[in-house]
């Protein structure tokens, strides 16, 4: 560990690691770590055929999770900038601070987390399978970004506050479909000999997504934002649809895990 810290310090002082390159470096490191960890699990002789199949089934859900986080984490970058420069924050003559926009998603979580839990409990075995929940999470995130399009290219104060509230409502729906089941899924699919490593893979999906969010935010240009929202939103929906279409293939390899 001390050697790693020393290496990072040296690379930073020599200009190899800079703030501009940091997200790309993190993406490279986490992707390399992900590939290596999947390879260790899938090539191990300590896992059974069923466990091997379950690890394979986690790959598309790892991708969906990374895509979700790459959009969701833009709340602190693109959404914050948008709230400051484009949002009409005037309420009966009072101007809401742009930082308050960051509290909208947590408020929705408080309101709807219990609702989702109650619905899943009531549905029991009739509730959507985990691959479907992951697919819906990425699809809802994509829809949220496409909802920016009606007001894209506008000037200051051109986007109504309630419209951004609607967008962040879709952020919340996406989060509640995917994040509550993510870590639980990794423990259920984990081989007995690699329980901790499987949980690490789930957190690596968050790391990949969060770092990618930083890189993607660098491409956001308020003057030419329509292509950004269209491509990002469309790509997320595309990943979700692929996950949805492949749900039976994934479920079969989950070995009885829902």
Backbone as JSON, one array per atom type, in Angstrom:
{
  "sequence": "XXXXXXXXXXXXXXXXXXXXXXXXXXXXXXXXXXXXXXXXXXXXXXXXXXXXXXXXXXXXXXXXXXXXXXXXXXXXXXXXXXXXXXXXXXXXXXXXXXXXXXXXXXXXXXXXXXXXXXXXXXXXXXXXXXXXXXXXXXXXXXXXXXXXXXXXXXXXXXXXXXXXXXXXXXXXXXXXXXXXXXXXXXXXXXXXXXXXXXXXXXXXXXXXXXXXXXXXXXXXXXXXXXXXXXXXXXXXXXXXXXXXXXXXXXXXXXXXXX",
  "N": [[0.83, -1.2, 0.0], [1.91, 1.25, 0.81], [3.8, 1.52, -1.18], [2.18, 1.91, -3.42], [1.0, 4.37, -2.8], [3.29, 5.97, -2.78], [4.04, 5.74, -5.46], [1.88, 7.03, -6.73], [2.23, 9.62, -5.75], [4.72, 10.28, -6.88], [4.12, 10.12, -9.65], [2.26, 12.15, -9.79], [3.77, 14.42, -9.11], [5.53, 14.47, -11.23], [3.93, 15.13, -13.31], [2.51, 13.24, -14.72], [0.12, 12.27, -13.71], [-2.6, 14.27, -13.73], [-5.15, 16.71, -12.91], [-6.85, 17.01, -15.08], [-6.51, 14.63, -16.45], [-7.31, 12.76, -14.66], [-9.86, 11.4, -14.37], [-9.88, 9.77, -16.65], [-7.66, 8.17, -16.15], [-8.48, 6.83, -13.84], [-10.66, 5.41, -14.9], [-9.29, 3.69, -16.67], [-7.72, 2.19, -14.85], [-9.71, 0.99, -13.19], [-11.23, -0.46, -15.06], [-9.28, -2.25, -15.97], [-8.79, -3.59, -13.56], [-11.29, -4.74, -13.21], [-11.53, -6.51, -15.42], [-9.4, -8.22, -14.82], [-10.27, -9.3, -12.38], [-12.69, -10.59, -13.05], [-11.55, -12.49, -14.75], [-9.97, -13.98, -12.96], [-11.98, -15.15, -11.35], [-13.53, -16.59, -13.25], [-11.71, -18.35, -14.34], [-10.95, -19.93, -12.3], [-10.46, -23.04, -10.59], [-11.83, -23.56, -8.37], [-14.49, -23.03, -8.37], [-17.83, -24.14, -9.02], [-19.73, -25.5, -11.83], [-22.23, -24.29, -11.88], [-21.75, -21.99, -10.32], [-19.87, -20.76, -11.96], [-21.47, -20.15, -14.16], [-23.18, -18.31, -12.95], [-21.44, -16.19, -12.4], [-20.85, -15.39, -15.01], [-23.39, -14.47, -15.73], [-23.47, -12.13, -14.35], [-21.99, -10.29, -15.74], [-23.36, -8.75, -17.9], [-25.02, -7.27, -16.2], [-23.22, -5.9, -14.66], [-22.25, -4.16, -16.61], [-24.61, -2.7, -17.16], [-24.98, -1.49, -14.67], [-22.67, 0.13, -14.52], [-23.17, 1.87, -16.65], [-25.51, 3.11, -15.74], [-24.54, 4.51, -13.42], [-22.74, 6.21, -14.66], [-24.33, 8.12, -15.79], [-26.03, 8.92, -13.69], [-24.31, 10.06, -11.77], [-23.74, 12.49, -12.82], [-25.18, 14.44, -11.68], [-23.75, 16.06, -9.98], [-22.15, 17.46, -11.66], [-22.85, 18.1, -14.66], [-25.63, 18.55, -14.2], [-25.55, 20.29, -12.03], [-24.24, 22.5, -13.19], [-26.1, 23.12, -15.17], [-28.33, 23.82, -13.61], [-27.39, 26.16, -12.51], [-26.92, 27.86, -14.7], [-29.0, 27.64, -16.6], [-31.5, 27.15, -15.55], [-34.69, 28.3, -14.55], [-35.04, 29.64, -11.61], [-36.71, 31.14, -10.13], [-39.17, 31.77, -7.75], [-42.15, 32.99, -7.07], [-41.0, 35.58, -7.02], [-38.79, 35.12, -5.45], [-35.5, 33.87, -5.6], [-34.3, 30.72, -5.93], [-31.44, 29.15, -4.52], [-28.95, 27.65, -6.62], [-27.72, 25.38, -5.62], [-29.62, 24.08, -4.13], [-30.97, 22.41, -5.8], [-29.74, 19.98, -5.7], [-30.94, 18.7, -3.61], [-33.32, 17.68, -4.43], [-33.48, 15.07, -5.56], [-32.77, 13.41, -3.22], [-35.05, 14.01, -1.65], [-37.12, 12.86, -3.17], [-36.27, 10.21, -2.96], [-36.69, 9.68, -0.24], [-39.47, 9.84, -0.23], [-40.32, 7.85, -2.05], [-38.91, 5.45, -1.62], [-39.93, 3.75, 0.37], [-42.34, 3.15, -0.86], [-41.57, 1.66, -3.14], [-40.37, -0.54, -1.83], [-42.58, -1.6, -0.53], [-44.2, -2.31, -2.71], [-42.61, -4.27, -4.02], [-42.52, -6.17, -1.98], [-45.22, -6.85, -1.74], [-45.73, -7.91, -4.28], [-44.07, -10.13, -4.29], [-42.99, -13.23, -5.53], [-43.87, -12.49, -7.99], [-42.79, -10.15, -8.75], [-40.67, -8.07, -10.88], [-37.8, -9.65, -12.37], [-34.31, -9.53, -11.39], [-32.55, -8.88, -13.65], [-34.42, -7.48, -15.24], [-35.03, -5.32, -13.59], [-32.53, -4.03, -13.52], [-32.38, -3.36, -16.22], [-34.55, -1.58, -16.45], [-33.64, 0.44, -14.8], [-31.47, 1.57, -16.27], [-32.84, 2.34, -18.56], [-34.71, 4.25, -17.61], [-32.86, 6.17, -16.76], [-31.82, 6.96, -19.19], [-34.11, 8.07, -20.38], [-34.45, 10.25, -18.69], [-32.31, 11.92, -19.45], [-32.99, 12.43, -22.1], [-35.16, 14.02, -21.69], [-34.16, 16.53, -21.36], [-34.03, 17.59, -23.86], [-36.28, 19.13, -24.97], [-35.82, 21.74, -24.05], [-33.26, 22.29, -24.72], [-30.44, 24.2, -25.77], [-31.46, 26.65, -25.12], [-31.59, 29.93, -23.55], [-30.39, 31.71, -20.58], [-32.33, 31.0, -17.66], [-34.24, 29.58, -19.07], [-35.34, 27.07, -18.72], [-38.04, 25.64, -17.06], [-38.45, 25.3, -13.52], [-40.03, 23.18, -12.58], [-39.8, 21.39, -14.66], [-37.18, 20.44, -14.49], [-37.46, 19.21, -12.04], [-39.12, 17.12, -12.79], [-37.32, 15.72, -14.45], [-35.41, 14.92, -12.54], [-37.03, 13.33, -11.04], [-37.24, 11.09, -12.69], [-34.58, 10.32, -12.51], [-34.61, 9.42, -9.87], [-36.45, 7.27, -9.99], [-35.01, 5.54, -11.64], [-32.82, 5.05, -9.98], [-34.04, 3.73, -7.81], [-34.92, 1.4, -8.98], [-32.55, 0.07, -9.6], [-30.27, 0.38, -7.76], [-30.95, -0.61, -5.05], [-30.89, -3.38, -5.32], [-28.45, -4.1, -6.26], [-25.98, -4.65, -4.69], [-26.97, -6.73, -3.15], [-27.52, -8.6, -5.14], [-24.93, -9.22, -6.03], [-23.93, -10.63, -3.84], [-25.59, -12.85, -3.81], [-25.0, -14.1, -6.21], [-22.4, -14.74, -5.88], [-19.57, -16.91, -5.95], [-18.79, -19.49, -3.59], [-16.12, -19.52, -2.83], [-15.25, -17.04, -3.49], [-16.52, -14.83, -2.33], [-16.14, -12.19, -1.3], [-14.74, -11.0, -3.41], [-16.65, -10.89, -5.41], [-18.47, -9.03, -4.46], [-16.75, -6.88, -4.51], [-16.57, -6.55, -7.26], [-19.07, -5.47, -7.87], [-18.86, -2.97, -6.64], [-16.8, -1.99, -8.17], [-18.13, -1.55, -10.54], [-19.56, 0.71, -9.87], [-17.43, 2.44, -9.47], [-16.28, 2.55, -12.06], [-18.45, 3.68, -13.45], [-18.77, 6.15, -12.1], [-16.31, 7.44, -12.55], [-16.44, 7.56, -15.32], [-18.57, 9.28, -15.59], [-17.38, 11.7, -14.91], [-15.59, 12.01, -17.04], [-17.37, 12.12, -19.23], [-18.77, 14.45, -18.62], [-16.94, 16.35, -19.33], [-17.34, 16.67, -22.02], [-19.62, 18.09, -22.24], [-21.25, 20.87, -23.52], [-22.75, 23.84, -23.05], [-23.58, 25.44, -25.17], [-23.89, 23.76, -27.29], [-25.62, 21.53, -26.67], [-27.59, 19.69, -27.38], [-26.77, 17.38, -29.01], [-25.27, 16.08, -27.03], [-27.08, 15.38, -24.9], [-28.82, 13.8, -26.4], [-27.23, 11.68, -27.43], [-26.12, 10.55, -25.07], [-28.43, 9.92, -23.57], [-29.78, 8.26, -25.43], [-27.92, 6.15, -25.73], [-27.91, 5.01, -23.17], [-30.57, 4.1, -22.97], [-30.46, 2.26, -25.05], [-28.65, 0.33, -24.02], [-30.2, -0.54, -21.86], [-32.39, -1.68, -23.23], [-31.16, -3.79, -24.6], [-30.4, -5.3, -22.39], [-32.94, -5.93, -21.46], [-34.02, -7.44, -23.57], [-32.29, -9.57, -23.44], [-32.93, -10.81, -21.08], [-33.92, -13.4, -20.45], [-31.86, -15.1, -21.22], [-29.9, -14.22, -19.44], [-31.16, -14.78, -16.97], [-31.36, -17.58, -17.04], [-28.73, -18.28, -16.66], [-28.28, -17.5, -14.13], [-28.76, -19.41, -12.29], [-31.07, -20.05, -10.71], [-31.22, -17.86, -9.05], [-33.05, -14.91, -8.46]],
  "CA": [[0.0, 0.0, 0.0], [2.81, 2.39, 0.87], [4.41, 1.63, -2.5], [1.18, 2.49, -4.32], [0.88, 5.79, -2.45], [4.53, 6.61, -3.24], [3.97, 5.79, -6.92], [0.92, 8.08, -7.08], [2.86, 10.91, -5.44], [5.77, 10.52, -7.88], [3.47, 10.38, -10.93], [1.61, 13.46, -9.7], [4.81, 15.45, -9.13], [6.16, 14.5, -12.55], [2.96, 15.59, -14.3], [1.83, 12.14, -15.41], [-1.25, 12.33, -13.2], [-3.09, 15.64, -13.57], [-6.58, 16.78, -12.67], [-7.54, 16.83, -16.36], [-6.41, 13.22, -16.86], [-7.59, 11.87, -13.53], [-10.98, 10.5, -14.59], [-9.48, 8.77, -17.65], [-6.75, 7.24, -15.48], [-9.3, 5.99, -12.96], [-11.4, 4.49, -15.77], [-8.36, 2.66, -17.13], [-7.34, 1.32, -13.73], [-10.85, 0.2, -12.74], [-11.57, -1.42, -16.12], [-8.25, -3.3, -15.92], [-9.04, -4.38, -12.35], [-12.52, -5.52, -13.45], [-11.21, -7.62, -16.32], [-8.55, -9.16, -14.09], [-11.05, -9.99, -11.35], [-13.56, -11.54, -13.75], [-10.71, -13.58, -15.25], [-9.61, -14.81, -11.81], [-13.14, -15.92, -10.96], [-13.99, -17.51, -14.3], [-10.68, -19.35, -14.64], [-10.63, -20.67, -11.08], [-10.95, -24.42, -10.47], [-12.52, -23.67, -7.08], [-15.92, -22.76, -8.52], [-18.58, -25.17, -9.73], [-20.3, -25.08, -13.13], [-23.32, -23.35, -11.58], [-21.14, -20.73, -9.89], [-19.27, -20.17, -13.16], [-22.58, -19.59, -14.93], [-23.68, -17.12, -12.24], [-20.49, -15.09, -12.61], [-21.08, -14.94, -16.38], [-24.64, -13.71, -15.76], [-23.27, -10.82, -13.71], [-21.29, -9.38, -16.66], [-24.24, -7.71, -18.47], [-25.55, -6.39, -15.15], [-22.1, -5.01, -14.34], [-22.25, -3.12, -17.65], [-25.78, -1.85, -16.93], [-24.72, -0.7, -13.47], [-21.68, 1.15, -14.85], [-23.85, 2.86, -17.49], [-26.39, 3.88, -14.86], [-23.78, 5.44, -12.58], [-22.08, 7.23, -15.5], [-25.3, 9.19, -15.99], [-26.56, 9.37, -12.41], [-23.34, 10.88, -11.05], [-23.63, 13.81, -13.43], [-25.91, 15.41, -10.86], [-22.81, 17.0, -9.35], [-21.39, 18.15, -12.72], [-23.7, 18.69, -15.69], [-26.89, 19.03, -13.63], [-25.23, 21.46, -11.21], [-23.98, 23.61, -14.11], [-27.37, 23.43, -15.82], [-29.15, 24.51, -12.62], [-26.83, 27.49, -12.29], [-26.91, 28.71, -15.9], [-30.13, 27.51, -17.52], [-32.76, 26.91, -14.85], [-35.46, 29.42, -13.98], [-35.18, 29.3, -10.19], [-37.53, 32.18, -9.49], [-40.42, 31.27, -7.18], [-42.89, 34.14, -6.5], [-40.08, 36.69, -6.79], [-37.61, 34.67, -4.7], [-34.63, 33.03, -6.42], [-33.77, 29.57, -5.19], [-30.01, 28.89, -4.8], [-28.8, 26.48, -7.49], [-27.29, 24.21, -4.84], [-30.79, 23.39, -3.59], [-31.41, 21.41, -6.76], [-29.16, 18.7, -5.29], [-31.77, 18.07, -2.58], [-34.57, 17.17, -5.01], [-33.39, 13.6, -5.62], [-32.94, 12.81, -1.89], [-36.45, 14.13, -1.21], [-37.86, 11.82, -3.88], [-35.88, 8.92, -2.39], [-37.41, 9.55, 1.04], [-40.89, 9.64, -0.5], [-40.66, 6.67, -2.86], [-38.19, 4.23, -1.25], [-40.88, 2.88, 1.05], [-43.34, 2.71, -1.83], [-40.97, 0.58, -3.92], [-40.21, -1.7, -0.96], [-43.91, -2.17, -0.3], [-44.66, -2.93, -3.95], [-41.87, -5.52, -4.23], [-42.95, -7.13, -0.96], [-46.57, -7.31, -2.07], [-45.68, -8.74, -5.48], [-43.4, -11.39, -3.98], [-42.36, -13.88, -6.67], [-44.4, -11.91, -9.23], [-42.07, -8.91, -9.05], [-39.71, -8.24, -11.99], [-36.52, -10.26, -12.03], [-33.22, -8.56, -11.27], [-32.15, -8.33, -14.95], [-35.42, -6.51, -15.68], [-34.85, -4.12, -12.77], [-31.34, -3.35, -14.02], [-32.73, -2.77, -17.52], [-35.42, -0.43, -16.22], [-32.81, 1.5, -14.23], [-30.73, 2.25, -17.33], [-33.81, 2.97, -19.48], [-35.21, 5.47, -16.98], [-31.8, 7.18, -16.78], [-31.76, 7.48, -20.55], [-35.27, 8.95, -20.57], [-34.19, 11.49, -17.95], [-31.45, 12.78, -20.25], [-33.74, 12.87, -23.29], [-36.1, 15.06, -21.28], [-33.5, 17.83, -21.48], [-34.05, 18.04, -25.25], [-37.24, 20.2, -25.32], [-35.33, 23.07, -23.68], [-31.83, 22.39, -25.01], [-30.08, 25.33, -26.61], [-32.09, 27.88, -24.66], [-30.76, 30.87, -22.83], [-30.54, 31.71, -19.12], [-33.68, 30.93, -17.1], [-35.15, 29.08, -20.1], [-35.93, 25.8, -18.32], [-38.86, 25.76, -15.84], [-38.0, 24.51, -12.39], [-40.79, 21.93, -12.5], [-39.32, 20.45, -15.68], [-36.01, 19.77, -13.93], [-37.99, 18.33, -11.0], [-39.56, 15.92, -13.51], [-36.12, 14.99, -14.86], [-34.81, 14.29, -11.36], [-37.95, 12.25, -10.66], [-36.79, 9.92, -13.46], [-33.33, 9.9, -11.86], [-34.96, 8.67, -8.66], [-37.05, 6.0, -10.39], [-33.9, 4.7, -12.1], [-32.03, 4.66, -8.8], [-34.78, 2.78, -6.98], [-34.98, 0.13, -9.69], [-31.26, -0.63, -9.73], [-29.29, 0.38, -6.66], [-31.22, -1.44, -3.88], [-30.68, -4.81, -5.55], [-27.12, -4.32, -6.81], [-25.07, -5.35, -3.78], [-27.62, -7.99, -2.79], [-27.33, -9.53, -6.25], [-23.54, -9.69, -6.06], [-23.74, -11.64, -2.79], [-26.33, -14.06, -4.18], [-24.34, -14.76, -7.34], [-20.98, -14.95, -5.57], [-19.08, -18.26, -5.64], [-18.46, -19.65, -2.16], [-14.7, -19.25, -2.6], [-14.92, -15.67, -3.9], [-17.64, -13.99, -1.9], [-15.71, -10.79, -1.19], [-14.35, -10.52, -4.73], [-17.85, -10.6, -6.19], [-18.96, -7.74, -3.97], [-15.81, -5.88, -5.03], [-16.92, -6.3, -8.65], [-20.2, -4.54, -7.91], [-18.36, -1.62, -6.33], [-16.02, -1.56, -9.31], [-19.06, -1.0, -11.53], [-19.84, 2.08, -9.42], [-16.21, 3.22, -9.72], [-16.19, 2.78, -13.51], [-19.5, 4.61, -13.83], [-18.52, 7.48, -11.53], [-15.19, 8.03, -13.29], [-16.92, 7.86, -16.67], [-19.41, 10.49, -15.47], [-16.48, 12.85, -14.95], [-15.08, 12.15, -18.41], [-18.48, 12.54, -20.09], [-19.09, 15.85, -18.32], [-16.0, 17.19, -20.05], [-17.84, 16.87, -23.38], [-20.84, 18.9, -22.2], [-21.09, 22.26, -23.94], [-24.08, 24.46, -23.0], [-23.93, 26.05, -26.45], [-24.19, 22.68, -28.23], [-25.93, 20.45, -25.74], [-28.55, 18.72, -27.92], [-26.13, 16.08, -29.31], [-24.83, 15.45, -25.79], [-28.21, 14.74, -24.24], [-29.38, 12.8, -27.3], [-26.35, 10.52, -27.5], [-26.01, 9.93, -23.75], [-29.71, 9.31, -23.24], [-30.05, 7.16, -26.35], [-27.03, 5.03, -25.43], [-28.38, 4.37, -21.94], [-31.78, 3.36, -23.31], [-30.04, 1.12, -25.85], [-28.11, -0.69, -23.11], [-31.32, -1.09, -21.12], [-33.19, -2.54, -24.11], [-30.39, -5.02, -24.8], [-30.55, -6.06, -21.15], [-34.32, -6.4, -21.4], [-34.17, -8.5, -24.57], [-31.48, -10.72, -23.04], [-33.24, -11.17, -19.7], [-34.07, -14.85, -20.28], [-30.5, -15.66, -21.3], [-29.23, -13.9, -18.18], [-31.82, -15.49, -15.88], [-31.01, -18.98, -17.1], [-27.36, -18.45, -16.16], [-28.22, -17.08, -12.72], [-28.85, -20.63, -11.48], [-32.15, -20.02, -9.72], [-31.25, -16.59, -8.35], [-33.91, -13.95, -9.13]],
  "C": [[0.87, 1.27, 0.0], [3.48, 2.62, -0.49], [3.47, 2.26, -3.51], [1.05, 3.98, -4.09], [2.1, 6.55, -2.97], [4.51, 6.77, -4.76], [3.03, 6.91, -7.39], [1.53, 9.46, -6.85], [3.9, 11.26, -6.51], [5.16, 10.88, -9.23], [2.78, 11.74, -10.94], [2.64, 14.58, -9.8], [5.47, 15.57, -10.49], [5.19, 14.89, -13.66], [2.25, 14.5, -15.07], [0.36, 12.1, -15.0], [-1.62, 13.79, -12.98], [-4.6, 15.61, -13.35], [-7.36, 16.52, -13.96], [-7.56, 15.36, -16.78], [-6.96, 12.26, -15.83], [-8.73, 10.9, -13.82], [-10.64, 9.41, -15.6], [-8.55, 7.73, -17.03], [-7.52, 6.29, -14.58], [-10.1, 4.98, -13.77], [-10.48, 3.34, -16.22], [-8.0, 1.67, -16.04], [-8.5, 0.41, -13.32], [-11.29, -0.82, -13.79], [-10.56, -2.58, -16.12], [-8.46, -4.2, -14.71], [-10.28, -5.26, -12.53], [-12.24, -6.73, -14.32], [-10.38, -8.68, -15.61], [-9.35, -9.96, -13.07], [-12.03, -10.98, -11.96], [-12.75, -12.74, -14.24], [-10.32, -14.53, -14.12], [-10.77, -15.71, -11.42], [-13.49, -16.99, -11.99], [-12.97, -18.59, -14.63], [-10.34, -20.22, -13.44], [-11.22, -22.08, -11.11], [-11.72, -24.62, -9.17], [-14.02, -23.4, -7.2], [-16.57, -23.86, -9.35], [-19.12, -24.62, -11.05], [-21.43, -24.07, -12.91], [-22.77, -22.0, -11.17], [-20.49, -20.01, -11.07], [-20.34, -19.48, -14.0], [-23.11, -18.32, -14.27], [-22.74, -15.94, -12.41], [-20.65, -14.52, -14.02], [-22.34, -14.07, -16.46], [-24.49, -12.32, -15.18], [-22.63, -9.82, -14.67], [-22.22, -8.35, -17.28], [-24.82, -6.77, -17.42], [-24.47, -5.46, -14.62], [-22.09, -3.85, -15.33], [-23.41, -2.15, -17.44], [-25.57, -0.95, -15.73], [-23.74, 0.43, -13.77], [-22.31, 2.25, -15.7], [-24.76, 3.73, -16.64], [-25.61, 4.92, -14.07], [-23.08, 6.53, -13.4], [-23.03, 8.38, -15.83], [-25.75, 9.78, -14.66], [-25.61, 10.33, -11.71], [-23.12, 12.24, -11.7], [-24.5, 14.84, -12.73], [-24.97, 16.46, -10.28], [-21.97, 17.76, -10.38], [-22.33, 18.85, -13.69], [-24.98, 19.29, -15.1], [-26.65, 20.28, -12.78], [-24.98, 22.68, -12.09], [-25.27, 24.07, -14.78], [-28.27, 24.23, -14.87], [-28.68, 25.94, -12.4], [-27.05, 28.4, -13.49], [-28.23, 28.71, -16.68], [-31.49, 27.46, -16.83], [-33.4, 28.2, -14.36], [-35.79, 29.06, -12.53], [-35.99, 30.31, -9.41], [-38.87, 31.59, -9.03], [-41.09, 32.44, -6.45], [-41.94, 35.28, -6.12], [-38.84, 36.33, -5.99], [-36.81, 33.71, -5.57], [-34.0, 31.94, -5.58], [-32.29, 29.39, -5.52], [-29.87, 27.64, -5.67], [-28.39, 25.22, -6.74], [-28.48, 23.43, -4.29], [-31.32, 22.32, -4.53], [-30.91, 20.02, -6.35], [-30.0, 17.99, -4.23], [-33.04, 17.45, -3.15], [-34.57, 15.64, -5.07], [-33.5, 12.94, -4.25], [-34.37, 12.9, -1.35], [-37.31, 13.06, -1.87], [-37.54, 10.43, -3.32], [-36.63, 8.66, -1.08], [-38.88, 9.21, 0.8], [-41.16, 8.27, -1.1], [-39.93, 5.38, -2.47], [-39.13, 3.24, -0.56], [-41.95, 2.34, 0.12], [-42.81, 1.54, -2.65], [-40.84, -0.69, -3.07], [-41.54, -2.39, -0.72], [-44.43, -2.9, -1.53], [-43.95, -4.25, -4.19], [-42.29, -6.58, -3.23], [-44.32, -7.71, -1.3], [-46.57, -8.22, -3.29], [-45.01, -10.09, -5.22], [-42.69, -11.96, -5.2], [-42.83, -13.33, -8.01], [-43.69, -10.61, -9.61], [-41.08, -9.13, -10.19], [-38.42, -8.89, -11.5], [-35.43, -9.18, -11.98], [-32.72, -8.04, -12.61], [-33.12, -7.28, -15.48], [-35.27, -5.21, -14.88], [-33.62, -3.33, -13.22], [-31.63, -2.67, -15.35], [-33.58, -1.53, -17.34], [-34.63, 0.74, -15.64], [-32.07, 2.28, -15.31], [-31.68, 2.94, -18.31], [-34.34, 4.27, -18.89], [-34.14, 6.56, -16.95], [-31.69, 7.79, -18.17], [-32.9, 8.44, -20.84], [-35.04, 10.29, -19.88], [-33.33, 12.44, -18.78], [-32.14, 13.25, -21.52], [-34.73, 13.97, -22.94], [-35.48, 16.45, -21.26], [-33.71, 18.43, -22.87], [-35.06, 19.15, -25.55], [-36.73, 21.6, -25.01], [-33.84, 23.24, -24.0], [-31.57, 23.56, -25.97], [-30.7, 26.64, -26.2], [-31.12, 28.76, -23.9], [-30.92, 30.75, -21.33], [-32.02, 31.72, -18.7], [-34.71, 30.36, -18.1], [-35.85, 27.79, -19.71], [-36.75, 25.98, -17.04], [-38.34, 24.84, -14.74], [-38.72, 23.17, -12.33], [-40.33, 20.92, -13.53], [-38.08, 19.71, -15.18], [-36.42, 18.85, -12.78], [-38.46, 17.02, -11.63], [-38.37, 15.07, -13.93], [-35.51, 14.25, -13.67], [-35.73, 13.23, -10.76], [-37.57, 10.97, -11.4], [-35.45, 9.41, -12.94], [-33.64, 8.99, -10.67], [-35.55, 7.31, -9.01], [-35.97, 5.03, -10.86], [-33.1, 4.17, -10.92], [-32.74, 3.59, -7.99], [-34.98, 1.44, -7.67], [-33.68, -0.65, -9.55], [-30.45, -0.73, -8.44], [-29.67, -0.49, -5.46], [-30.9, -2.91, -4.06], [-29.25, -5.13, -5.99], [-26.2, -5.13, -5.9], [-25.66, -6.68, -3.36], [-27.41, -9.03, -3.88], [-25.91, -10.09, -6.26], [-23.28, -10.75, -4.99], [-24.44, -12.95, -3.15], [-25.64, -14.83, -5.3], [-22.9, -15.16, -7.02], [-20.66, -16.43, -5.36], [-18.66, -18.33, -4.18], [-17.02, -19.26, -1.87], [-14.32, -17.8, -2.89], [-16.04, -14.7, -3.54], [-17.26, -12.51, -1.9], [-15.36, -10.21, -2.56], [-15.56, -10.15, -5.58], [-18.47, -9.27, -5.75], [-18.06, -6.62, -4.47], [-16.13, -5.55, -6.49], [-18.1, -5.33, -8.76], [-19.73, -3.12, -7.63], [-17.45, -1.1, -7.44], [-16.92, -1.0, -10.41], [-19.43, 0.44, -11.17], [-18.63, 2.97, -9.72], [-16.06, 3.55, -11.2], [-17.2, 3.83, -13.93], [-19.23, 6.02, -13.33], [-17.38, 8.18, -12.25], [-15.62, 8.41, -14.71], [-17.8, 9.1, -16.67], [-18.55, 11.74, -15.55], [-15.94, 13.09, -16.35], [-16.17, 12.66, -19.34], [-18.82, 14.01, -19.87], [-18.16, 16.81, -19.03], [-16.43, 17.49, -21.49], [-19.09, 17.75, -23.41], [-20.52, 20.35, -22.53], [-22.47, 22.91, -23.95], [-24.52, 25.06, -24.33], [-24.31, 25.01, -27.51], [-24.56, 21.41, -27.44], [-26.89, 19.4, -26.29], [-27.9, 17.39, -28.27], [-25.71, 15.33, -28.05], [-25.97, 14.69, -25.14], [-28.8, 13.61, -25.09], [-28.54, 11.53, -27.31], [-26.27, 9.79, -26.16], [-27.31, 9.22, -23.38], [-30.03, 8.12, -24.11], [-29.19, 5.94, -26.07], [-27.49, 4.28, -24.19], [-29.65, 3.54, -22.2], [-31.42, 2.12, -24.13], [-29.49, -0.01, -25.0], [-29.24, -1.35, -22.32], [-32.16, -2.03, -21.96], [-32.47, -3.85, -24.4], [-30.49, -5.92, -23.57], [-31.93, -6.68, -21.06], [-34.54, -7.56, -22.37], [-33.39, -9.76, -24.18], [-31.8, -11.24, -21.66], [-33.37, -12.68, -19.48], [-32.71, -15.54, -20.31], [-29.76, -15.43, -19.99], [-29.83, -14.71, -17.03], [-31.47, -16.96, -15.87], [-29.64, -19.24, -16.52], [-27.23, -18.01, -14.71], [-28.46, -18.26, -11.77], [-29.89, -20.57, -10.38], [-32.23, -18.74, -8.92], [-32.14, -15.62, -9.14], [-33.37, -12.54, -9.01]]
}
